[in-house]
Amino acid sequence: MLMPIKPKRVSDQVFEQLRDLIFKASLKPGDQLMSERELAESLGVCRPTVREAINKLVALHLLEHRQGHGTFVVEPAAEKNPLGLPHYRDLSLADLLEVKLGLECNGAIMAARRATEEDLRDMEKSLVDMESRISSGEAGSNANLAFHMAVAYATKNTAQIHITKNFYDLLSCRTKGLLFLYTEPVTLGAIVRQHRNIVRAVQARDREAAYNAMREHLTFIMDFVQGLEAPYIAAKSINRRI
């Protein structure tokens, strides 16, 4: 049965543009949003329209108002648990990464089916950004986040995008040990190569190759984490025996 086509409200279009910039990590945690006036001028809409869109994003805990300073993308806080996991502080990083493995490998399959040319450009841009940071001696963690969110966004599955973002918000408070991954040229070089393999598989619309490339990448991360946590686990075991 055919239904009448309803035009989208302008505030909804503004909301979607800003939300997608956050989901794609073009606007990163802690980034300040332009003022209402600047946004209204850039988008060609009125300020009340921008305000309505921003308030929706605040209600979704994607943006926050800071009195006297402006509006910012919400930064993950260590005390918060965006996935609602019981006793999440007792979970090891390895526990979380095992779940991430299933989430993102399946996401790679969906991305291989549904990615647009814009999605592929976003993935490529994150690779260029990471390579640039390697050459200048900077950390590549932001480029890594942008890559994984670009893959999630390419799934066109709202639940996948939200859960992936929340997962990275949670991981960001638990991954200080992983910073080494994104600062050392050797590991960064391996990650860039793995990311490029994922992009090639998605470009080729090869679902199996996309799954396997993502699995190889995340297994590399998990093996690294296992090496980090092994001394800690051994120490806990000794303390229990004592």
MARBA-3410 file (N, C-alpha, C, O; in Angstrom, 1 decimal):
242
0.9,-1.2,0.0,0.0,0.0,0.0,0.9,1.2,0.0,1.8,1.4,0.8 ~ 0.6,2.1,-0.9,1.4,3.4,-1.1,1.0,4.4,0.0,-0.1,4.5,0.4 ~ 2.1,5.0,0.6,1.8,6.0,1.6,2.3,7.4,1.1,3.3,7.4,0.3 ~ 1.7,8.5,1.5,2.1,9.8,1.1,3.6,10.1,1.5,4.0,9.7,2.6 ~ 4.4,10.7,0.7,5.7,11.1,1.0,5.7,12.3,1.9,5.1,13.4,1.5
6.3,12.3,3.0,6.4,13.4,3.9,7.7,14.1,3.8,8.8,13.4,4.0 ~ 7.8,15.4,3.6,9.1,16.1,3.5,9.7,16.1,4.9,9.0,16.1,6.0 ~ 11.0,16.0,4.9,11.8,16.0,6.2,11.8,17.3,6.8,12.1,18.3,6.0 ~ 11.6,17.4,8.1,11.8,18.7,8.7,13.2,19.2,8.6,14.2,18.4,8.7 ~ 13.4,20.5,8.5,14.8,21.1,8.3,15.6,20.7,9.6,16.8,20.4,9.4
15.0,20.8,10.8,15.8,20.6,12.0,16.2,19.1,12.0,17.3,18.8,12.6 ~ 15.5,18.2,11.4,15.9,16.8,11.4,17.1,16.6,10.5,18.0,15.8,10.7 ~ 17.1,17.4,9.4,18.2,17.3,8.4,19.5,17.8,9.1,20.6,17.3,8.9 ~ 19.4,18.9,9.9,20.5,19.5,10.6,21.0,18.5,11.6,22.2,18.2,11.8 ~ 20.0,17.9,12.4,20.3,16.9,13.4,21.1,15.7,12.7,22.1,15.3,13.3
20.7,15.2,11.6,21.3,14.1,11.0,22.7,14.4,10.5,23.6,13.6,10.6 ~ 22.9,15.6,10.0,24.2,16.0,9.5,25.2,16.1,10.7,26.3,15.5,10.6 ~ 24.8,16.7,11.8,25.7,16.8,12.9,25.9,15.4,13.6,27.0,15.1,14.0 ~ 24.8,14.6,13.7,25.0,13.3,14.3,26.0,12.4,13.4,26.8,11.7,14.0 ~ 25.9,12.5,12.1,26.7,11.7,11.3,28.2,12.2,11.4,29.1,11.3,11.3
28.4,13.5,11.6,29.8,13.9,11.8,30.4,13.4,13.0,31.6,13.1,13.1 ~ 29.5,13.2,14.1,30.0,12.6,15.3,30.2,11.1,15.1,31.2,10.5,15.6 ~ 29.3,10.4,14.5,29.4,9.0,14.2,30.6,8.6,13.4,31.3,7.6,13.6 ~ 31.0,9.5,12.4,32.1,9.2,11.6,33.4,9.7,12.2,34.5,9.6,11.6 ~ 33.3,10.3,13.4,34.5,10.8,14.1,35.1,12.0,13.4,36.3,12.3,13.6
34.3,12.7,12.5,34.8,13.9,12.0,34.8,15.0,13.1,35.6,15.9,13.1 ~ 33.8,14.9,13.9,33.7,15.6,15.2,34.1,14.6,16.3,33.3,13.6,16.5 ~ 35.2,14.8,17.0,35.7,13.9,17.9,35.3,14.3,19.4,35.0,15.5,19.6 ~ 35.3,13.3,20.3,35.1,13.7,21.7,35.9,14.9,22.2,37.2,14.9,22.0 ~ 35.3,15.8,22.8,36.0,17.0,23.2,36.0,18.2,22.3,36.3,19.3,22.6
35.7,17.9,21.0,35.7,19.0,20.0,34.5,20.0,20.3,33.4,19.6,20.7 ~ 34.8,21.2,20.1,33.8,22.3,20.3,33.0,22.5,19.0,33.6,22.6,17.9 ~ 31.7,22.6,19.1,30.8,22.9,18.0,30.9,24.4,17.6,31.1,25.2,18.5 ~ 30.7,24.7,16.4,30.6,26.1,16.0,29.4,26.7,16.8,28.5,26.0,17.3 ~ 29.4,28.0,16.9,28.2,28.6,17.6,26.9,28.5,16.7,27.0,28.1,15.6
25.8,28.7,17.4,24.5,28.6,16.7,24.5,29.5,15.5,24.0,29.1,14.4 ~ 25.0,30.7,15.6,25.0,31.7,14.5,25.8,31.1,13.4,25.4,31.2,12.2 ~ 27.0,30.6,13.7,27.9,30.1,12.6,27.3,28.9,11.9,27.4,28.8,10.7 ~ 26.7,28.0,12.7,26.1,26.8,12.1,24.9,27.2,11.2,24.8,26.7,10.1 ~ 24.1,28.2,11.7,23.0,28.6,10.9,23.4,29.2,9.6,22.8,29.0,8.6
24.5,30.0,9.6,25.0,30.6,8.4,25.5,29.6,7.5,25.3,29.6,6.3 ~ 26.3,28.6,8.0,26.9,27.6,7.2,25.8,26.7,6.5,26.0,26.3,5.4 ~ 24.8,26.4,7.3,23.7,25.5,6.8,22.6,26.2,6.0,21.8,25.5,5.4 ~ 22.6,27.5,6.1,21.5,28.2,5.5,20.2,28.1,6.1,19.1,28.0,5.4 ~ 20.1,28.0,7.4,18.9,27.8,8.2,18.8,28.8,9.3,19.8,29.6,9.5
17.7,28.9,10.0,17.6,29.8,11.1,18.2,29.3,12.4,18.3,28.0,12.6 ~ 18.5,30.1,13.3,19.1,29.7,14.6,18.2,28.8,15.4,18.7,27.8,16.0 ~ 16.9,29.0,15.5,16.0,28.1,16.3,16.0,26.7,15.7,15.9,25.7,16.5 ~ 16.2,26.6,14.4,16.3,25.2,13.8,17.6,24.5,14.2,17.5,23.3,14.6 ~ 18.7,25.3,14.3,19.9,24.7,14.8,19.8,24.3,16.2,20.3,23.3,16.6
19.2,25.2,17.0,19.0,25.0,18.4,18.2,23.7,18.7,18.6,22.9,19.6 ~ 17.2,23.5,17.9,16.4,22.3,18.1,17.2,21.0,17.8,17.1,20.0,18.5 ~ 18.0,21.1,16.7,18.8,19.9,16.4,19.8,19.6,17.5,20.1,18.5,17.8 ~ 20.5,20.7,18.0,21.5,20.5,19.0,20.9,19.9,20.3,21.5,19.1,20.9 ~ 19.7,20.4,20.6,19.0,19.9,21.8,18.7,18.4,21.7,18.8,17.7,22.7
18.4,18.0,20.5,18.2,16.5,20.3,19.5,15.7,20.6,19.4,14.6,21.1 ~ 20.6,16.3,20.1,21.9,15.6,20.2,22.3,15.6,21.7,23.0,14.7,22.2 ~ 22.0,16.7,22.4,22.3,16.8,23.9,21.5,15.7,24.6,22.0,15.0,25.5 ~ 20.2,15.6,24.2,19.3,14.6,24.9,19.8,13.1,24.6,19.6,12.2,25.4 ~ 20.5,12.9,23.5,21.1,11.6,23.2,22.5,11.4,23.8,23.1,10.4,23.6
22.9,12.4,24.5,24.3,12.4,25.2,25.4,12.3,24.1,26.4,11.8,24.4 ~ 25.1,12.9,23.0,26.2,13.1,22.0,26.9,14.4,22.1,28.1,14.6,21.8 ~ 26.1,15.4,22.5,26.7,16.8,22.7,26.4,17.2,24.2,25.5,16.6,24.8 ~ 27.2,18.2,24.7,26.9,18.7,26.0,27.2,20.2,26.0,28.1,20.7,25.3 ~ 26.3,20.9,26.7,26.5,22.4,26.9,27.5,22.6,28.1,27.3,22.0,29.1
28.4,23.5,27.9,29.3,23.9,29.0,29.1,25.4,29.2,29.4,26.2,28.4 ~ 28.5,25.7,30.4,28.1,27.1,30.7,29.3,28.0,30.5,30.4,27.9,31.0 ~ 29.0,29.0,29.6,30.0,30.0,29.4,31.1,29.7,28.4,32.0,30.5,28.1 ~ 31.1,28.4,27.9,32.1,28.0,27.0,31.6,27.5,25.6,32.3,27.7,24.6 ~ 30.4,27.0,25.6,29.9,26.5,24.3,29.3,25.1,24.3,29.1,24.6,25.4
29.2,24.5,23.2,28.7,23.1,23.0,29.8,22.2,22.5,30.5,22.6,21.6 ~ 30.0,21.1,23.2,31.1,20.2,22.9,30.6,18.7,22.6,29.5,18.3,23.1 ~ 31.3,18.0,21.8,31.1,16.6,21.7,31.4,15.9,23.0,32.5,16.1,23.6 ~ 30.5,15.1,23.5,30.7,14.4,24.8,31.9,13.6,24.8,32.2,12.8,23.9 ~ 32.7,13.7,25.9,33.9,12.9,26.1,33.6,11.8,27.0,32.9,12.0,28.0
34.0,10.5,26.7,33.7,9.4,27.6,34.3,9.6,28.9,35.5,10.1,29.0 ~ 33.6,9.2,30.0,34.1,9.4,31.3,34.3,8.0,31.9,33.6,7.1,31.7 ~ 35.4,7.8,32.7,35.8,6.5,33.2,34.7,5.9,34.0,34.5,4.7,34.1 ~ 33.9,6.8,34.7,32.9,6.2,35.6,31.6,5.8,34.9,30.7,5.2,35.5 ~ 31.5,6.2,33.6,30.3,5.9,32.9,30.4,4.5,32.2,31.5,4.1,31.8
29.3,3.9,31.9,29.2,2.6,31.3,28.2,2.6,30.2,27.1,2.2,30.4 ~ 28.6,3.1,29.0,27.7,3.4,27.9,26.9,2.2,27.4,25.9,2.3,26.8 ~ 27.5,1.0,27.6,26.8,-0.2,27.1,26.0,-0.9,28.2,25.3,-1.9,27.9 ~ 25.9,-0.3,29.4,25.1,-0.9,30.4,25.5,-2.2,30.9,24.7,-3.1,31.3 ~ 26.8,-2.5,30.9,27.3,-3.9,31.3,27.4,-4.0,32.8,27.9,-3.1,33.5
26.8,-5.0,33.3,26.9,-5.2,34.8,28.4,-5.5,35.2,29.0,-6.3,34.5 ~ 28.8,-4.9,36.3,30.2,-5.1,36.8,31.2,-4.9,35.7,32.2,-5.7,35.6 ~ 31.0,-3.9,34.9,31.9,-3.8,33.7,33.3,-3.4,34.1,34.3,-3.7,33.4 ~ 33.5,-2.9,35.3,34.9,-2.6,35.8,35.7,-3.9,36.0,36.9,-3.8,36.0 ~ 35.0,-5.0,36.2,35.7,-6.3,36.4,36.1,-7.0,35.1,36.7,-8.0,35.1
35.6,-6.4,34.0,35.9,-7.0,32.7,37.3,-6.7,32.3,37.7,-5.5,32.4 ~ 38.0,-7.7,31.7,39.3,-7.4,31.2,39.2,-6.8,29.8,38.2,-6.9,29.2 ~ 40.3,-6.1,29.4,40.3,-5.6,28.0,40.1,-6.7,27.0,39.5,-6.5,26.0 ~ 40.7,-7.9,27.3,40.6,-9.0,26.4,39.1,-9.5,26.3,38.7,-9.8,25.2 ~ 38.3,-9.4,27.4,36.9,-9.7,27.4,36.2,-8.8,26.4,35.4,-9.3,25.5
36.5,-7.5,26.5,35.8,-6.5,25.6,36.2,-6.7,24.2,35.3,-6.6,23.3 ~ 37.5,-7.0,23.9,37.9,-7.2,22.6,37.4,-8.4,21.9,37.2,-8.5,20.7 ~ 37.1,-9.5,22.7,36.5,-10.7,22.1,35.1,-10.3,21.6,34.7,-10.8,20.5 ~ 34.3,-9.5,22.3,33.0,-9.1,21.8,33.1,-8.2,20.6,32.4,-8.3,19.7 ~ 34.1,-7.3,20.7,34.4,-6.4,19.6,34.7,-7.1,18.3,34.3,-6.7,17.2
35.4,-8.3,18.4,35.7,-9.1,17.3,34.5,-9.5,16.5,34.4,-9.4,15.3 ~ 33.5,-10.1,17.2,32.3,-10.5,16.6,31.5,-9.3,16.0,31.0,-9.4,14.9 ~ 31.4,-8.2,16.7,30.7,-7.0,16.3,31.3,-6.5,15.0,30.5,-6.2,14.1 ~ 32.6,-6.3,14.9,33.2,-5.6,13.8,33.4,-6.5,12.6,33.5,-6.1,11.5 ~ 33.6,-7.8,12.9,33.8,-8.7,11.7,32.4,-8.8,11.0,32.4,-8.8,9.7
31.3,-8.9,11.7,30.0,-8.9,11.0,29.8,-7.5,10.4,29.1,-7.5,9.3 ~ 30.3,-6.5,11.0,30.1,-5.1,10.5,30.8,-5.0,9.1,30.4,-4.4,8.2 ~ 32.0,-5.7,9.0,32.8,-5.6,7.8,32.0,-6.3,6.6,32.0,-5.9,5.5 ~ 31.3,-7.4,7.0,30.4,-8.1,5.9,29.3,-7.1,5.4,29.1,-7.0,4.2 ~ 28.7,-6.4,6.4,27.6,-5.5,6.0,28.2,-4.3,5.2,27.6,-3.9,4.2
29.4,-3.8,5.6,30.0,-2.7,4.9,30.3,-3.1,3.4,30.2,-2.3,2.5 ~ 30.8,-4.4,3.3,31.1,-4.9,1.9,29.9,-4.9,1.0,30.0,-4.8,-0.2 ~ 28.7,-5.1,1.6,27.5,-5.1,0.9,26.9,-3.7,0.6,26.3,-3.5,-0.5 ~ 27.1,-2.8,1.5,26.4,-1.5,1.5,27.2,-0.2,1.4,26.6,0.8,1.2 ~ 28.5,-0.3,1.5,29.3,0.9,1.5,29.1,1.8,0.2,29.1,1.2,-0.9
29.0,3.1,0.4,28.9,4.0,-0.7,30.3,4.5,-1.1,31.2,4.2,-0.4 ~ 30.4,5.2,-2.2,31.6,5.8,-2.6,32.1,6.8,-1.5,33.3,6.9,-1.2 ~ 31.2,7.5,-0.8,31.6,8.4,0.2,32.2,7.7,1.4,33.1,8.1,2.0 ~ 31.6,6.5,1.7,32.1,5.7,2.8,33.5,5.2,2.5,34.4,5.3,3.4 ~ 33.7,4.8,1.3,35.1,4.4,0.9,36.1,5.5,1.0,37.2,5.3,1.4
35.6,6.7,0.6,36.5,7.9,0.7,36.9,8.2,2.1,38.0,8.6,2.4 ~ 35.9,8.0,3.0,36.1,8.3,4.5,37.2,7.3,5.0,38.0,7.6,5.8 ~ 37.1,6.0,4.6,38.0,5.0,5.0,39.4,5.3,4.5,40.4,5.3,5.2 ~ 39.5,5.7,3.2,40.8,6.1,2.6,41.4,7.3,3.3,42.6,7.4,3.6 ~ 40.5,8.3,3.7,41.0,9.5,4.3,41.7,9.1,5.7,42.7,9.7,6.0
41.1,8.2,6.4,41.6,7.8,7.7,43.0,7.2,7.5,43.9,7.3,8.4 ~ 43.1,6.4,6.4,44.4,5.8,6.2,45.5,6.8,5.9,46.6,6.7,6.4 ~ 45.2,7.8,5.1,46.1,8.9,4.7,46.5,9.6,6.0,47.6,10.0,6.2 ~ 45.5,9.9,6.8,45.7,10.6,8.1,46.6,9.8,9.0,47.6,10.4,9.6 ~ 46.4,8.5,9.1,47.3,7.7,10.0,48.7,7.6,9.4,49.7,7.7,10.2
48.8,7.5,8.1,50.2,7.5,7.5,50.9,8.8,7.7,52.1,8.8,8.0 ~ 50.1,9.9,7.6,50.7,11.2,7.9,51.2,11.4,9.3,52.3,11.9,9.5 ~ 50.4,10.8,10.2,50.8,10.9,11.6,52.0,10.1,11.9,52.9,10.4,12.8 ~ 52.1,8.9,11.3,53.3,8.1,11.4,54.6,8.8,11.0,55.6,8.8,11.7 ~ 54.5,9.5,9.8,55.7,10.2,9.3,56.0,11.4,10.2,57.2,11.8,10.2
55.1,12.0,10.9,55.4,13.1,11.7,55.6,12.8,13.1,55.9,13.6,14.0 ~ 55.6,11.4,13.5,55.9,11.0,14.8,54.7,11.2,15.8,55.0,11.1,17.0 ~ 53.5,11.4,15.3,52.4,11.6,16.2,51.6,10.3,16.4,51.9,9.3,15.7 ~ 50.7,10.3,17.4,49.9,9.1,17.7,48.8,9.0,16.6,48.3,10.0,16.1 ~ 48.4,7.7,16.3,47.4,7.5,15.2,46.1,7.0,15.8,45.3,6.5,15.0
45.8,7.2,17.1,44.6,6.7,17.7,43.4,7.3,17.1,42.3,6.7,16.9 ~ 43.4,8.7,16.9,42.2,9.3,16.3,41.9,8.8,14.9,40.7,8.6,14.5 ~ 42.9,8.6,14.1,42.7,8.1,12.8,42.2,6.7,12.8,41.4,6.3,12.0 ~ 42.6,5.9,13.8,42.1,4.5,14.0,40.7,4.6,14.3,39.9,3.8,13.7 ~ 40.3,5.4,15.2,38.8,5.6,15.6,38.0,6.0,14.3,37.0,5.4,14.1
38.5,6.9,13.5,37.8,7.4,12.3,37.6,6.3,11.4,36.6,6.2,10.7 ~ 38.7,5.4,11.2,38.6,4.3,10.3,37.4,3.3,10.7,36.6,2.9,9.9 ~ 37.5,2.9,12.0,36.5,1.9,12.5,35.1,2.5,12.4,34.1,1.7,12.2 ~ 34.9,3.8,12.7,33.6,4.4,12.7,33.1,4.5,11.2,32.0,4.4,10.9 ~ 34.1,4.7,10.3,33.7,4.8,8.9,33.2,3.4,8.4,32.2,3.3,7.6
33.8,2.3,8.9,33.4,1.0,8.5,32.0,0.7,9.1,31.1,0.2,8.5 ~ 31.8,1.1,10.4,30.5,1.0,11.0,29.4,1.8,10.3,28.3,1.3,10.1 ~ 29.8,3.0,9.9,28.8,3.9,9.2,28.4,3.3,7.9,27.3,3.4,7.4 ~ 29.3,2.6,7.3,29.1,2.0,6.0,28.1,0.8,6.0,27.6,0.4,5.0 ~ 27.9,0.3,7.2,26.9,-0.8,7.4,25.5,-0.4,7.1,24.6,-1.2,6.8
25.2,1.0,7.3,23.9,1.5,7.2,22.9,0.9,8.2,21.7,0.9,8.0 ~ 23.5,0.4,9.3,22.7,-0.2,10.3,22.8,0.6,11.5,23.9,0.7,12.2 ~ 21.7,1.3,11.9,21.8,2.3,13.0,22.2,1.6,14.3,23.0,2.2,15.1 ~ 21.7,0.4,14.6,22.1,-0.3,15.8,23.6,-0.6,15.8,24.3,-0.4,16.8 ~ 24.1,-1.0,14.7,25.6,-1.3,14.6,26.4,0.0,14.8,27.4,-0.1,15.5
26.0,1.1,14.3,26.7,2.4,14.4,26.7,2.8,15.9,27.7,3.2,16.4 ~ 25.5,2.8,16.5,25.4,3.2,17.9,26.2,2.3,18.8,27.0,2.8,19.7 ~ 26.1,1.0,18.7,26.8,0.1,19.6,28.3,0.2,19.4,29.1,0.2,20.3 ~ 28.8,0.3,18.1,30.2,0.5,17.8,30.7,1.8,18.5,31.8,1.7,19.1 ~ 30.0,2.9,18.4,30.4,4.1,19.0,30.5,4.0,20.5,31.5,4.4,21.2
29.5,3.4,21.1,29.5,3.2,22.6,30.6,2.3,23.0,31.2,2.4,24.1 ~ 30.9,1.3,22.2,32.0,0.4,22.5,33.3,1.1,22.5,34.2,0.9,23.4 ~ 33.5,2.0,21.5,34.8,2.8,21.5,34.8,3.8,22.7,35.9,4.1,23.2 ~ 33.7,4.3,23.0,33.6,5.2,24.2,34.1,4.5,25.5,34.8,5.0,26.3 ~ 33.6,3.2,25.6,34.0,2.4,26.8,35.4,2.1,26.7,36.1,2.2,27.7
35.9,1.6,25.5,37.3,1.2,25.4,38.3,2.4,25.6,39.4,2.2,26.1 ~ 37.8,3.6,25.3,38.7,4.7,25.4,39.1,5.0,26.8,40.2,5.6,27.1 ~ 38.3,4.5,27.8,38.6,4.7,29.2,39.4,3.5,29.7,39.8,3.5,30.9 ~ 39.6,2.5,28.9,40.3,1.3,29.4,41.6,0.9,28.6,42.2,-0.1,28.8 ~ 41.9,1.8,27.7,43.0,1.4,26.7,44.3,2.3,26.8,44.9,2.5,25.8
44.6,2.7,28.0,45.9,3.5,28.1,47.1,2.7,27.7,48.0,3.2,27.1 ~ 47.0,1.3,28.0,48.1,0.5,27.6,48.2,0.3,26.0,49.2,0.0,25.5 ~ 47.1,0.5,25.4,47.0,0.3,23.9,47.6,1.5,23.2,47.8,1.5,21.9 ~ 47.9,2.6,23.9,48.4,3.8,23.2,49.7,3.5,22.5,50.0,4.1,21.5 ~ 50.5,2.5,23.0,51.7,2.1,22.4,51.4,1.6,20.9,52.3,1.8,20.0
50.3,1.0,20.7,49.9,0.6,19.4,49.9,1.7,18.3,50.3,1.5,17.2 ~ 49.5,2.9,18.8,49.2,4.0,17.9,50.3,5.0,17.9,50.2,6.1,17.4 ~ 51.5,4.7,18.6,52.6,5.6,18.6,53.9,5.0,18.0,54.8,5.7,17.6 ~ 54.0,3.7,18.1,55.2,3.0,17.5,55.1,2.8,16.0,54.1,2.2,15.6 ~ 56.0,3.2,15.3,56.0,3.0,13.8,55.8,1.6,13.3,55.1,1.3,12.4
56.3,0.6,14.1,56.2,-0.8,13.7,54.8,-1.3,13.8,54.2,-1.8,12.8 ~ 54.2,-1.0,14.9,52.8,-1.5,15.1,51.8,-0.6,14.3,50.8,-1.2,13.7 ~ 52.1,0.7,14.2,51.2,1.5,13.4,51.3,1.1,11.9,50.3,1.1,11.2 ~ 52.5,0.8,11.4,52.6,0.3,10.0,51.8,-0.9,9.8,51.2,-1.1,8.7 ~ 51.8,-1.9,10.7,51.0,-3.1,10.6,49.6,-2.8,10.6,48.8,-3.4,9.8
49.1,-1.9,11.4,47.7,-1.5,11.5,47.2,-0.9,10.2,46.2,-1.2,9.7 ~ 48.1,0.0,9.6,47.7,0.6,8.4,47.6,-0.4,7.3,46.6,-0.4,6.5 ~ 48.5,-1.4,7.2,48.4,-2.4,6.2,47.1,-3.3,6.4,46.5,-3.6,5.4 ~ 46.8,-3.5,7.7,45.6,-4.3,7.9,44.3,-3.5,7.5,43.4,-4.0,7.0 ~ 44.3,-2.2,7.9,43.2,-1.3,7.5,43.0,-1.3,6.0,41.9,-1.4,5.4
44.2,-1.2,5.3,44.1,-1.2,3.8,43.6,-2.5,3.2,42.8,-2.4,2.2 ~ 43.9,-3.6,3.8,43.3,-4.9,3.4,41.8,-4.9,3.6,41.1,-5.4,2.7 ~ 41.3,-4.3,4.6,39.9,-4.2,4.9,39.2,-3.4,3.8,38.2,-3.7,3.3 ~ 39.8,-2.2,3.5,39.3,-1.3,2.5,39.2,-2.0,1.2,38.2,-1.9,0.5 ~ 40.3,-2.7,0.8,40.3,-3.4,-0.5,39.2,-4.4,-0.6,38.5,-4.5,-1.7
38.9,-5.1,0.5,37.9,-6.1,0.5,36.5,-5.5,0.4,35.6,-6.0,-0.4 ~ 36.3,-4.4,1.1,35.0,-3.7,1.0,34.8,-3.1,-0.4,33.7,-3.2,-0.9 ~ 35.9,-2.5,-1.0,35.8,-2.0,-2.3,35.4,-3.1,-3.3,34.6,-2.8,-4.3 ~ 35.9,-4.3,-3.1,35.7,-5.4,-4.0,34.3,-6.1,-3.8,33.9,-7.0,-4.5 ~ 33.6,-5.6,-2.7,32.4,-6.2,-2.4,32.5,-7.7,-2.0,31.6,-8.5,-2.2
33.7,-8.0,-1.5,34.0,-9.4,-1.1,33.8,-9.6,0.4,34.6,-9.2,1.2 ~ 32.6,-10.1,0.7,32.2,-10.2,2.1,33.1,-11.1,2.9,33.5,-10.8,4.1 ~ 33.5,-12.2,2.4,34.4,-13.2,3.1,35.7,-12.5,3.3,36.3,-12.7,4.4 ~ 36.3,-11.9,2.3,37.6,-11.2,2.5,37.5,-10.1,3.5,38.5,-9.9,4.2 ~ 36.4,-9.3,3.5,36.2,-8.3,4.4,36.2,-8.8,5.9,36.8,-8.3,6.8
35.5,-9.9,6.0,35.4,-10.6,7.4,36.8,-11.0,7.8,37.2,-10.7,8.9 ~ 37.5,-11.7,6.9,38.8,-12.2,7.3,39.8,-11.1,7.5,40.6,-11.3,8.4 ~ 39.7,-10.1,6.7,40.7,-9.0,6.9,40.4,-8.3,8.3,41.4,-7.9,9.0 ~ 39.2,-8.1,8.6,38.9,-7.5,9.9,39.3,-8.4,11.1,39.8,-8.0,12.1 ~ 39.0,-9.7,10.9,39.4,-10.7,11.9,40.9,-10.7,12.1,41.4,-10.7,13.3
41.7,-10.6,11.0,43.1,-10.6,11.1,43.6,-9.4,11.9,44.5,-9.5,12.8 ~ 43.0,-8.2,11.6,43.3,-7.0,12.3,43.0,-7.0,13.8,43.9,-6.7,14.6 ~ 41.8,-7.5,14.1,41.4,-7.5,15.5,42.2,-8.5,16.3,42.4,-8.4,17.5 ~ 42.5,-9.6,15.7,43.3,-10.7,16.3,44.7,-10.2,16.6,45.2,-10.5,17.7 ~ 45.2,-9.4,15.7,46.5,-8.7,16.0,46.4,-7.8,17.2,47.3,-7.9,18.1
45.3,-7.1,17.4,45.2,-6.2,18.6,45.0,-7.1,19.8,45.6,-6.8,20.9 ~ 44.2,-8.2,19.7,44.0,-9.0,20.9,45.3,-9.7,21.3,45.5,-9.9,22.5 ~ 46.1,-10.2,20.4,47.4,-10.8,20.7,48.3,-9.8,21.4,49.0,-10.1,22.4 ~ 48.2,-8.5,21.0,49.0,-7.5,21.6,48.5,-7.3,23.1,49.4,-7.2,24.0 ~ 47.2,-7.2,23.3,46.6,-7.0,24.6,47.0,-8.2,25.5,47.3,-8.0,26.7
46.9,-9.4,25.0,47.2,-10.6,25.8,48.6,-10.5,26.3,48.9,-10.9,27.4 ~ 49.6,-10.0,25.5,50.9,-9.8,25.9,51.0,-8.8,27.1,51.9,-8.9,27.9 ~ 50.2,-7.7,27.0,50.2,-6.7,28.0,49.6,-7.3,29.3,50.1,-6.9,30.4 ~ 48.5,-8.1,29.3,47.8,-8.5,30.4,48.4,-9.7,31.1,48.1,-10.0,32.3 ~ 49.2,-10.5,30.4,49.8,-11.7,31.0,50.5,-11.5,32.3,50.3,-12.2,33.2
51.4,-10.5,32.4,52.1,-10.3,33.7,51.1,-9.9,34.8,51.3,-10.3,35.9 ~ 50.1,-9.1,34.4,49.1,-8.7,35.4,48.3,-9.9,36.0,48.1,-10.0,37.2 ~ 47.9,-10.8,35.0,47.1,-12.0,35.4,48.0,-12.9,36.3,47.5,-13.5,37.3 ~ 49.3,-13.1,35.9,50.2,-13.9,36.7,50.4,-13.3,38.1,50.4,-14.1,39.1 ~ 50.5,-12.0,38.2,50.6,-11.4,39.5,49.4,-11.6,40.4,49.5,-11.9,41.6
48.2,-11.5,39.8,47.0,-11.8,40.5,46.9,-13.2,41.1,46.5,-13.4,42.2 ~ 47.4,-14.1,40.2,47.3,-15.5,40.6,48.3,-15.8,41.8,47.9,-16.5,42.7 ~ 49.5,-15.2,41.7,50.4,-15.3,42.8,49.9,-14.8,44.1,50.0,-15.4,45.2 ~ 49.3,-13.6,44.0,48.7,-12.9,45.2,47.6,-13.8,45.8,47.5,-13.8,47.1 ~ 46.8,-14.5,45.0,45.7,-15.3,45.5,46.3,-16.5,46.3,45.8,-16.9,47.3
47.4,-17.1,45.8,48.0,-18.2,46.4,48.7,-17.8,47.7,48.7,-18.6,48.7 ~ 49.2,-16.6,47.8,49.8,-16.1,49.0,48.8,-15.8,50.0,49.1,-15.3,51.1
END
